[in-house]
Amino acid sequence: MSRNLLLVLIGVLAVCLIGAGYFYYQERQSGIDIEINEHGVTIEGN
């Protein structure tokens, strides 16, 4: 395996891990979602 291919694979894995970590972080957040649209105001607790 060439060095460039190895570096690309490591980069892709790093991006995947960062994306999965961000997704997990967003799912774990607790709080209140407030949405204002043409139907009025919606408040949802997570």
C-alpha positions in Angstrom: 0.0 0.0 0.0 1.5 3.4 -0.9 2.0 6.1 1.7 -0.4 8.5 0.0 -3.2 5.9 0.1 -2.5 5.2 3.7 -2.7 8.9 4.6 -6.0 9.2 2.7 -7.5 6.3 4.6 -6.4 7.8 7.9 -7.9 11.1 6.9 -11.2 9.5 5.9 -11.3 7.6 9.2 -10.6 10.7 11.2 -13.4 12.6 9.4 -15.8 9.7 10.1 -14.9 9.7 13.8 -15.3 13.4 14.1 -18.7 13.3 12.3 -19.8 10.4 14.6 -18.6 12.3 17.7 -20.5 15.4 16.7 -23.7 13.5 16.0 -23.4 11.7 19.4 -22.8 15.1 21.0 -25.9 16.6 19.4 -28.0 13.7 20.4 -26.9 13.9 24.0 -27.8 17.6 24.3 -30.7 18.4 26.5 -32.6 21.6 26.4 -35.6 23.3 24.8 -36.2 23.8 21.1 -38.2 26.9 20.2 -39.5 27.2 16.7 -41.3 30.3 15.3 -43.1 29.9 12.0 -46.3 30.7 10.2 -48.2 28.3 12.4 -47.1 30.1 15.6 -44.6 29.2 18.3 -43.7 25.7 19.2 -41.7 24.8 22.3 -40.4 21.2 22.7 -38.2 19.8 25.4 -35.6 17.2 24.6 
